[in-house]
Amino acid sequence: MLQKANQQGLDYYKLDSQLDEDKRLLDTYQSEFNKLEGGAMLDFANEKEARARLLSLSDEIRQTKRRIQSTQKQLDSSICSYQ
């Protein structure tokens, strides 16, 4: 019983850590996206590279949001199973 509880706690901790990491990553992506969308070139040599990064960021933001939703659902369901 104790081993199962320890494993559940470890699983929860991993999911919670992943959620925090993904939220920080999303903030970073969103900030860069907003700057590029506002016309900042950041460290890109030309507008074509900046536009390509903007498009890839859009995909990364979408994927990160999906991962956050999935992880949050897993956390929510694990909380219910602990009770």
Secondary structure, 3 states (H helix, E strand, C coil): CHHHHHHHHHHHHHHHHHHHHHHHHHHHHHHHHHHHHCCCCCCCCCHHHHHHHHHHHHHHHHHHHHHHHHHHHHHHHHHHHHC
